[in-house]
């Protein structure tokens, strides 16, 4: 007899009193032909999942799976009317995700997920967890989502995740899956916890070795009382999440200092020219994880010019204009705002600096307004033609920025 159950995140978050927006269902005692006859629309190629004809919600036939090859895609799936709800739940990742509820509200919880919700534990359902490396990322993401509620990864699950790293299973993750989980994790409430969990089980060194390499690298205590470069990046990420839910801003903040991991030992704790050393590392990371163009461009911009932004009051007018042109501010003001958020988060992501104002952001915004008040048409109206238009525009903007800088300094000193 066909039975339908609400499963997964909706059940979990419902019992936690946590907001949720999507509902997933599992169907026991049915076949693909039965679903099609009822008007459900098939989706997916790997296993039978259908969209409800009215609600559009996902209904998956109860299934079992068998590991056939390394990596996320190395599974074969089996579905039939004989597969029970308990068998379907047994293949899920965490106990808190292996709870089902029927249409009358009766709960089926064969792996004690409700107890783990009560005890705030992220615990794997069975040893089959180790067959899918994406689950390492998912556990870290759930840890980031529920950290503020006191959730922790169970000791035995962290041990299993470490074993998956040591066995090489995590090395089979494909770029698209890593980026999908990373992007979602960055937007969780405590994204720094995602990085911490991956580092604790050793997966960070496999997935983002450039970030992992920052931990243990010292920097000058007078500027960075937290000293450790890795800790600073996590603190900056924490501050960025307070300012934005944009994954591009959050990623750029996380990886803005990658070059500090390559500073020669005899120069430490100073990091001269780390900005330029960061750029090829960011390019490599973005290539490897197939990170979108907008995210890559912002990350490069922040790594290259965050120090200039911090010191913007000291910049010459010409240098300030050059920086804004590199940031493509005149055509893409949105990128400037994203850049400034990252710089503010970087400045605040230091021990004892979390509440410090960042007046540099408004200074740069005002400088852009000064430049935007001078357009090519104004130069053309003076009779300038050809290549001289660009040169004259540049000169007028530099002059205007110098006046702005002088007046701003006067106001600041008053």
C-alpha positions in Angstrom: 0.0 0.0 0.0 1.3 3.4 -1.0 2.4 5.7 1.9 3.8 9.2 1.8 6.1 10.6 4.5 7.6 14.1 5.1 11.3 13.6 5.6 14.7 15.4 6.0 15.1 19.0 6.8 11.5 20.0 7.1 11.0 17.4 9.9 14.2 18.2 11.6 13.6 22.0 11.6 10.0 21.6 12.5 11.0 19.8 15.7 13.6 22.4 16.5 11.2 25.3 15.9 13.7 26.4 13.2 12.4 28.2 10.1 12.3 26.1 6.9 11.0 26.8 3.4 11.2 23.5 1.5 9.5 20.1 2.1 10.7 16.8 0.8 8.7 13.6 0.7 9.4 9.9 0.4 6.9 7.5 -1.2 6.8 3.9 0.0 5.0 1.2 -1.9 4.9 2.9 -5.3 6.6 2.7 -8.7 7.6 5.2 -11.4 4.7 4.2 -13.5 2.3 4.8 -10.6 3.7 8.2 -10.0 3.4 9.1 -13.7 -0.1 7.9 -13.8 -0.9 10.3 -10.9 0.4 13.3 -12.8 3.8 13.6 -11.1 6.6 15.0 -13.3 9.9 13.0 -13.3 13.2 14.8 -12.6 16.8 13.6 -12.2 18.6 10.8 -14.0 20.2 8.8 -11.1 17.1 7.9 -9.1 13.3 8.3 -9.3 12.4 11.7 -8.0 9.2 13.4 -9.1 7.6 16.8 -8.8 4.1 17.1 -7.4 1.7 18.3 -10.2 0.3 21.1 -8.0 2.8 22.0 -5.3 6.0 21.3 -7.3 7.5 19.7 -4.2 9.9 16.8 -4.6 8.6 13.2 -4.0 11.3 10.5 -4.1 10.5 6.8 -4.2 11.9 4.9 -1.3 15.3 3.4 -2.3 18.5 1.7 -1.2 21.9 2.3 -2.6 25.2 0.4 -3.1 28.7 1.8 -3.4 30.3 0.9 -6.8 33.1 3.4 -7.3 34.9 6.2 -5.4 33.4 9.6 -5.1 30.0 11.2 -4.9 28.7 9.6 -8.1 29.9 6.0 -7.4 26.5 4.5 -6.4 23.8 2.4 -7.9 20.3 2.8 -6.6 17.5 0.3 -6.3 13.8 1.1 -5.8 10.8 -1.1 -5.5 7.4 -1.4 -3.7 9.1 -3.7 -1.2 11.6 -1.2 0.2 10.6 0.0 3.6 10.7 3.5 5.1 13.4 2.3 7.6 15.5 1.0 4.7 15.3 4.4 3.0 16.1 6.3 6.1 19.1 4.1 6.8 20.9 5.5 3.8 20.7 9.1 5.0 23.7 11.0 6.4 22.8 12.2 9.9 20.4 10.9 12.4 18.7 14.3 12.6 18.0 14.0 8.9 16.7 10.4 9.2 13.3 11.2 10.8 10.0 10.8 9.0 6.5 12.0 9.7 3.3 10.6 8.1 0.3 12.6 7.1 -1.2 12.2 10.6 1.9 13.6 12.2 3.2 10.2 13.5 7.0 10.2 13.7 9.2 7.4 12.6 12.7 7.8 14.1 14.6 4.5 13.9 18.1 6.1 14.5 17.2 8.3 17.5 17.5 11.6 15.6 15.1 13.3 18.0 17.4 12.4 20.9 20.3 13.9 19.0 18.3 17.0 18.3 17.7 17.3 22.0 21.4 16.7 22.8 22.5 19.0 19.9 24.6 16.4 18.2 25.4 15.9 14.5 25.9 12.1 14.3 26.1 9.8 11.3 23.4 7.2 10.8 25.7 4.3 9.9 29.2 3.4 8.6 27.7 3.8 5.1 28.2 7.6 5.8 31.8 7.1 4.7 30.9 6.1 1.2 29.9 9.6 0.1 32.6 12.3 0.5 30.0 15.1 0.1 28.7 14.2 3.5 31.9 15.6 5.1 31.0 19.0 3.6 27.4 18.7 4.6 28.2 17.9 8.2 30.5 21.0 8.3 27.7 23.1 6.8 25.2 21.9 9.3 27.7 22.7 12.1 27.9 26.2 10.6 24.1 26.5 10.5 23.3 25.4 14.0 26.4 26.5 15.9 24.6 29.4 17.5 22.2 26.8 19.0 25.0 24.8 20.6 25.2 22.0 18.1 28.5 20.0 17.8 29.8 17.2 15.6 29.7 13.9 17.5 33.1 12.6 18.4 32.6 9.3 16.5 31.4 11.2 13.4 34.4 13.5 13.4 36.6 10.4 13.7 34.9 8.8 10.7 35.3 12.0 8.7 39.0 12.0 9.5 39.2 8.4 8.3 37.5 9.4 5.1 40.2 12.0 4.5 43.0 9.6 5.3 41.6 6.9 3.0 41.6 9.4 0.1 37.8 9.3 -0.3 37.5 13.1 0.1 40.0 13.6 -2.7 37.4 12.2 -5.1 35.1 15.2 -4.6 34.3 17.0 -7.8 34.6 20.7 -8.1 31.0 21.5 -8.7 29.9 19.7 -5.6 32.6 21.3 -3.4 31.6 24.8 -4.7 27.9 24.1 -4.2 28.4 23.2 -0.5 31.0 25.9 0.1 28.7 28.6 -1.3 25.8 27.5 0.9 28.1 27.2 3.9 29.4 30.7 3.5 25.9 32.0 3.8 25.1 30.0 6.9 24.9 31.9 10.2 28.4 30.9 11.4 30.5 30.2 8.2 33.8 30.2 10.1 32.6 27.0 11.8 32.4 25.3 8.4 36.2 26.0 7.9 37.0 24.9 11.5 35.2 21.6 11.1 36.9 20.8 7.8 40.3 21.7 9.3 39.6 19.5 12.4 39.0 16.4 10.3 41.8 17.3 7.8 39.5 17.9 4.8 40.5 21.6 4.5 44.0 20.7 3.4 42.5 18.6 0.7 39.8 21.0 -0.5 41.4 24.4 0.1 45.0 23.8 1.0 45.7 27.5 0.4 43.5 28.4 3.3 44.7 25.6 5.5 48.3 26.8 5.0 47.4 30.1 6.7 47.0 28.5 10.2 50.2 28.8 12.3 51.6 31.6 10.2 52.3 34.6 12.5 51.8 38.3 11.8 52.7 41.5 13.7 50.9 41.6 17.0 50.5 45.4 17.0 48.3 45.2 13.9 46.9 41.7 14.5 46.6 40.9 18.3 45.2 37.4 17.3 48.6 36.9 15.6 47.7 33.8 13.6 46.9 34.4 9.9 44.3 31.6 9.7 42.5 32.8 12.8 42.4 36.3 11.4 40.8 35.1 8.2 38.1 33.3 10.2 37.5 36.4 12.3 37.2 38.5 9.1 34.8 36.0 7.7 32.7 36.2 10.9 32.6 40.0 10.6 31.7 39.8 6.9 28.8 37.6 7.7 27.5 40.3 10.0 27.6 42.7 7.1 26.5 40.6 4.2 24.8 37.3 3.0 26.5 37.5 -0.4 28.7 34.5 -1.0 31.0 36.6 -3.2 31.7 39.0 -0.4 32.2 36.1 2.1 34.5 34.1 -0.2 36.6 37.2 -1.0 37.0 38.0 2.7 38.0 34.4 3.5 40.8 34.2 0.9 42.0 37.8 0.7 45.3 37.0 2.5 46.4 33.7 0.9 49.8 35.2 0.1 50.7 35.4 3.7 51.2 31.6 3.8 54.1 32.0 1.3 56.0 34.7 3.2 59.6 33.7 3.6 60.4 32.6 7.1 63.2 35.1 7.6 60.7 38.0 6.9 58.1 36.9 9.4 56.0 38.3 11.1 56.0 41.0 8.4 54.2 40.1 5.1 55.7 42.5 2.5 53.9 42.2 -0.9 51.6 39.5 0.3 48.9 41.1 -1.8 50.6 40.2 -5.1 51.5 36.8 -3.9 47.9 36.1 -3.1 46.7 36.6 -6.7 48.0 33.4 -8.3 46.9 31.4 -5.3 43.4 32.8 -5.7 43.4 32.1 -9.4 44.4 28.5 -8.8 41.8 28.0 -6.1 39.1 29.4 -8.3 40.1 27.3 -11.3 40.2 24.1 -9.2 36.8 24.6 -7.7 35.1 26.2 -10.8 34.2 29.3 -8.8 32.0 31.8 -10.7 33.5 34.8 -12.5 32.0 37.4 -10.2 33.3 35.7 -7.1 36.8 35.4 -8.7 36.9 39.0 -9.8 35.9 40.3 -6.4 38.4 38.0 -4.6 41.2 39.3 -6.8 40.2 42.9 -6.3 40.1 42.5 -2.5 43.4 40.7 -2.3 45.1 43.2 -4.5 43.8 46.5 -3.0 42.6 45.9 0.6 45.8 47.4 2.0 45.4 50.4 -0.2 41.8 50.8 1.1 43.0 50.6 4.7 45.6 53.3 4.0 43.3 55.4 1.7 43.8 58.6 3.7 47.5 58.4 2.9 47.1 57.8 -0.8 48.0 60.4 -3.3 45.1 61.6 -5.5 46.5 59.9 -8.5 47.0 56.6 -6.7 43.4 56.8 -5.3 42.0 57.3 -8.8 44.1 54.4 -10.2 42.7 52.1 -7.5 39.2 53.1 -8.3 39.8 52.5 -12.0 41.3 49.0 -11.2 38.1 48.3 -9.2 36.1 49.4 -12.3 34.0 51.6 -10.0 32.8 53.9 -12.7 31.1 51.1 -14.6 30.4 48.7 -11.7 29.5 50.6 -8.6 28.2 47.4 -7.1 31.6 45.9 -7.1 32.9 48.9 -5.1 30.3 48.4 -2.4 31.2 44.7 -2.2 34.9 45.5 -2.1 34.3 48.0 0.8 32.3 45.5 2.8 35.3 43.0 2.5 37.8 45.6 3.6 35.6 46.6 6.5 35.3 43.0 7.6 39.1 42.6 7.2 39.7 45.6 9.4 37.3 44.4 12.1 38.4 40.8 11.9 41.1 41.4 14.5 41.1 40.7 18.2 39.8 43.9 19.9 39.0 45.6 16.6 35.5 44.1 16.1 33.6 47.3 16.9 36.0 49.8 15.4 34.5 52.2 12.8 35.8 52.0 9.2 35.6 55.6 7.9 37.7 54.6 4.9 34.6 53.3 3.2 32.7 56.6 3.2 35.9 58.4 2.1 36.2 56.2 -1.0 32.5 56.6 -1.7 32.8 60.3 -1.6 35.9 60.2 -3.7 33.9 58.3 -6.4 31.2 60.9 -6.3 33.8 63.6 -6.8 35.1 61.8 -9.9 31.6 61.1 -11.2 30.9 64.8 -11.2 33.4 65.2 -14.0 32.4 63.4 -17.2 33.9 63.2 -20.6 31.1 65.4 -22.0 32.4 68.2 -19.7 35.9 67.9 -21.3 34.4 67.7 -24.8 32.5 70.9 -24.1 35.8 72.7 -23.6 36.9 71.7 -27.1 39.1 68.8 -26.3 39.0 66.0 -28.9 40.5 62.6 -29.7 42.9 60.9 -27.3 43.3 64.1 -25.4 39.7 63.6 -23.9 40.8 60.7 -21.8 44.0 62.5 -20.6 42.1 65.7 -19.8 39.4 63.7 -17.9 42.1 61.9 -15.9 43.8 65.2 -15.1 40.6 67.0 -14.0 39.6 64.0 -11.8 43.0 64.0 -10.1 42.8 67.7 -9.5 39.3 67.3 -8.0 40.5 64.4 -5.8 43.4 66.5 -4.5 41.0 69.3 -3.6 38.7 66.7 -1.9 41.6 65.2 -0.1 42.8 68.6 1.2 39.3 69.6 2.4 38.6 66.2 3.9 41.9 66.4 5.8 41.0 69.9 7.0 37.6 68.7 8.2 39.1 65.6 9.9 41.6 67.7 11.8 39.1 70.2 13.0 
